[in-house]
């Protein structure tokens, strides 16, 4: 009789983040503790004809020097620069691991180069440089550039599963290490702000012209953001051999698809609830063990109602916040950034704030960490992602 296959502990030994809250992990931590609002007027493209005119953007000067100088600025995508920076920080924090694979979630990828290609083609003044734009348009190209900048020659897997992409990328890396198929994996996500996606959400009237207010009774919609985050995942044995220090442990991952509607989640909350339940079962945990939920919390009426119902029914009076309130929704990178923020919350023992909060919705039982972060004892944190098409993904992280 064949024995049960041993599962390996999966440790987070390095984290790197670039977001509108800061160009590195320490500056993001300061912003989270301060409850900084990084949302401002859009500067990257014309928004005179849109309802929503704000987003959370990463200043270009933060990313200067992220890629080798031999690459001209118009040749390297912004996504490549933010990915290269976050990847470098994660590898340096883990003190020189030897990853076997990189798994990356994204939705927009190099889409803004596609926009430029289309406009130049319509102008028909010159086709010079158009082939370069097409070559740098694909979502894996910024990752190849980021790997080259960090002198890593490893296979890359791209996950495109709407706004659950970053969480799914980390979850896939987690399963590979836990099942003993890999000893060290880099995983995360990147997504730069682009006009096509911005206008798309605006035309759906999902984006708000007001402040983003996740889980507030008066919430009116989402605001977009951008960024990149990577986590180094290692088996316990490999980390011990290297003498690496663990920042946190990933103990559970769950997914679901509710297939209710192309853009609207099932209002019952069954989709995110199943993902959370499966993540807890994956880690052999009860819902009562969770000390904090970093919610998807986009501040749209339907999304928050669905996730709120799921969290309330499953976890009761648990502390909850959406860090999107500070930096907007980074789409395919959101789950990776929020997993990194969850690691910070566990390491630094605090609950990140849910800013712009005025009044709770009486439909839910959980506690919103309104406006001000605070110290807390955290052993387990749960990080949620919910995407178009009913995709739901959850990670459970543990203090080490």
N, C-alpha and C positions, 0 to 999 in steps of 0.2 A: 504494500500500500504506500503510495507516494505521500510524503510528509507535507505539512503546510509550509508554504514558502515564507521565509522570514522577511518581515518588513523592517526597513532601516529608518532610524530617526533622521529627519531632514532639518538641518540647521541653516539659519541665515547668518552668513559670516561677513557680508559686505552689502552696503546700500549706497546708491548714488541717485540724486534727484536734482533736476533743473525744472523750476516752475516759476510762475509769476510771483511766487512768494520768496524766491531767492535762487541764486545760481549754484547752490550746494546744500548739503544736508544741514549744516549748522545754521545757515541763514533761514532755511525753511523752518527749522525748529524754533528759532526766535520769533518768526512771523506767526507760527501756530500758537505759541505761548502768549503773544501780544494780541492775538485776534485781528491781525492786519487785514484790511480790505484791499485786494490787489486789482479790483475791477475799475476800469476807466474807459474813456472814449476810444473807439477803434481808430488806430492810426495806419494800419497796414493797407487799407483800401477804402474806397468811397462808400459811406453809409448814409448819404443824404436822403435816399429813397426807401430806407428800411425803418420799421417801427423801433426795433432795438438798435441802439447805437453804441453799446458798450460790450466789452469783453476783457478778459484778463490776459495780458500779453507779456512776453518775455522781451526785455530790451535787447536789441541786437548787440549792443556793446558788451553785454554779459558773455556773449558767445564768440567774441573776437579771439582768434588763435586756437579755436577748438579743433580745427583741421589743419593739416600741413599747408604751409604758405604756397606750395606749388599749385594748389588748387585755387583757381580764381573764384571770387565771391559769387559770381553769377553761375558758376558751374556746380557749386556745392549747395545743396538744399538746406534750408533752416532746420529741417528735421534731422539732417545728418549731423549738424553742429550740436544741437541739444542732446541727441542720442550719444554722440562721442563724449560729451562732457559727463553725462550721467554714468556711462559705462566706465570711463576712466576712474571716476570717484569710487564706484562700487569695487572695482578690482584693487585699487590702492587701499581701500578700507579693509578688504579681505587679505591684504598682505601677499599679493602675488599668487593667486590660485591658478590652476591649469584647467580651465573649463573645457569640456568636451563638446559643448553645443550651446547655441544661443537661441532662445525662443522669445519672439517679440510679437506683441499685439499692437495693431494700428487700424485706423479706419481711413483717414485722409491720405496717409503716406506722403508721396511727393505731388499731391494733386495740384498745388499752386503752379507747378511747372507745366501741367496740362493746360491750365487757364492761360498762361503766357503763350504757349504753343498755339492755342486756338486763336487768340487775338492777333498774333503775328501772321498766322495763316490767312485770316480774314483781311488783314491790311494789305497783304500781297506785295509789300514794298521790297521785302527781301526774305529769302528763306535761309539765310545764313544763320547757323546755330540751332536750327530747328531739330536736327537729328540729335543734338546733345540734350535738348529739353526732353525729347521722347525717351532717350536712354536713361535719364535721371528721374523719370516720372514714376516708375514702378516702385511699390512699397518696400521691396527688399534692397533697393539701391542705397538709400540713406544708411541702412544697417551695414551694408558692405563697406561703405565709406567710414562709418564709425569703427568697425572692426579693423580696417586698415590703419586708421589713425592711432589705434591702440595696439597695433602689431599682433593682432589675434587672427589666426588662420583656422577657423572652426566652421562647421556647418551652421547654417541659419535656417530656422523654421519661422514662418510668418503666420500669425493667427489673425484672421479678420472675422470677428463674430460680434459686430456692432459694438456697443459700449461695454460689453463684457470682455472684450478682447484682451485687455491687460491682465485681468484676473484669470482668464483662461490660460494665458501664456504661463503665468506663475503656477497655476494649478497643474498644467501639463508637465512643467519642470519638476514640480513636487512629486508627482506620480512616478516619473522616470527615476528619480533618486530613491524614493521610498521602495520601489520594487527591485532595486539593485541593477537597473539597466544603465544607469550613469552614476558616477561618483560626484561630479561637480557640473552644474548647469548654471548659465547666466540667463535670467529671464526678466521680462518687464514689458514696457510699452513706450511708444512715442507718438505724438500727434501734434503737428503745428497748425495754427489757425489758418484757415483758407476761406476765400470769399464764397465759393460755391456752397460749402457746408453752412456758412454763416447765413447766407441768403435763404438756403433751404429751410433751416429751422425758423427763420423769421417769417417765411411764407406760410409755414404750418401754424404760425402764431403760437409756437411753443416757447419762443424767446420773449423775454419781458423788456419793456422800455423802462421799468422801475428797478429797484434793488432786488437782488436774488434773495429769497427768504425761504429756505428749505424748512418744511414741516410747520410753517407758520399758518395760522388760520387764514391770513390774508395773502398768501403766496399767489404770484401771478405768472410765474414762468421761469425758465432757465436763462443762464448767461454762459456763453462759451469761454473756454480757457485753452491752454496749450501746455505742453511740457513733455518730459521724459523721466522715467525712473527704471532702475535695474536693481535686482537682488541677486546676490551670489548664493546659490543653494548647494550645500555639500552634505554628504552622508556623515554621520557622527564619526565613523572610523577614519574617513579621509581627512576630516577637519582635525582630528586628534593627531594623525600622522604629521600634518603640517604645523601643528601647534597653533591653529587658528582659534580665535575667540568668537564664540557664538553671541550674536546680538539678540536672537529670538529663535523660536522653533515653529515651523509650520506643522500642524498636526491634523488638519482636515481640509478637504476640498469637496464641494458639491455643485452640481449643475442641474438645470431643468429647462424645459422649453414649454411654455403654456399654450402656444399656437392659437391665441385668442384673436389677435388683430395685428396688422402689419406694424402699426406704430403705438397703439394703446395697449397697456398691460391689462390682464384680467383683473377687474376690480375686487374680486374676492381675495386676492393676495396669494392664491394657491401656487403661482410660479415661484416667487422669491421664498415663500415658506418651504417649498420642497427643496430648493437649493440649500437653504440654511439647515434644514433637517438632515439632508444627505451629508453636508459638511460635518455636522456634529456626529453623525453615525460613523463617518470616516475616521474621526478622531476618538471614537468611543466615549463621547461626552454627553452630558445632559444639558439642556438649554439653561438651566439654573447656574451653570458654572461660568457663563459668559459675564464679564465685568464691564464690557463696553462694545457698542456697535458703531463702527464707522459706516454710516449708511450711504447708499447711492445718492439719495436725496437731491434730485435735480431741481426741486421747487416748482415743477409743473403740478397742476391740480391732480391729474390722474396718477402720475408716477408716485408721488408722495402718499396718496391715498392707498394705493396698492401695497407699497412697501410698508407703510405705517400699519396697515391691517395685519400684515404678516409678522412684523416684529412684535406687535402688541399681543397677538394671539400666541406666539411661540415663546417669547422671552419675558413678557410681563413688564415689570417696572425697571427695566434695564436702562442705564444711561446711554443716550444716543446723540450723535451729532453728524452733520454733513460738512466736511471741510470744503466742499464746493461753494459754500457760502462765502469763503475767502478768496478762492481762485477760479471759480467757474468750473465748467464741465470740459475736461480734456479728452472726452470721447474714448478712443481706444487706449489712451494712456492713463485714463482716470483710475482704473482698477489697480494699475501698478503703482501710481503715485499714492493712492490711498492705502495700499498695503505697506508702502514705505512709511507713511504717516502713522500707521498702526504700530509698526515696529518702534518708531520714535516714542509713541505714547506708552508702550510697554517698557521700553528702556528708561525713559525719564519719569515714568509713573505720574502721568497727568491725563486729563480728559480735554481734548481739543474743543474749542468753542464752536457754536453754531451761531454766527453773527447775523445781524439784521433781524433778530427774532423779537417779536412784539407780543404775540398771543398764541397760546397753544390751541391745537385743534382738540375739542373735547371727545373726539372719536377714539383716541388712543390712550393707552395706559403708560407707555414708556416716558422716561424723563429726558427732556431736551436740555442739553448743556448750553443754555442760552447766553450768547454774547461774550462771556468771560470764561477762559479756560481755568481749570482748577486741578489741584493735586488729588490723586486718588491711588488706591492700591489696585493694580491691574495684574491679574495672572493670565487671563484669556481675553482676547479681542477677536471680534468677528468683523470681516470686511465684505460688504455687499456690492455687486454690480448688476445692473439691469439694462438690457438693450432692446432696440427695435426688433420686431419679429418674435418677441416673447423669450429672448435669451436671458437666463439668470445664472449667476455664478457667485459662490461664496468661499472665502478662505477663513480658516480659524488659526490664529497665531497664539503662541504660548510664551510666557516669560521663562527664561532659563536661569 
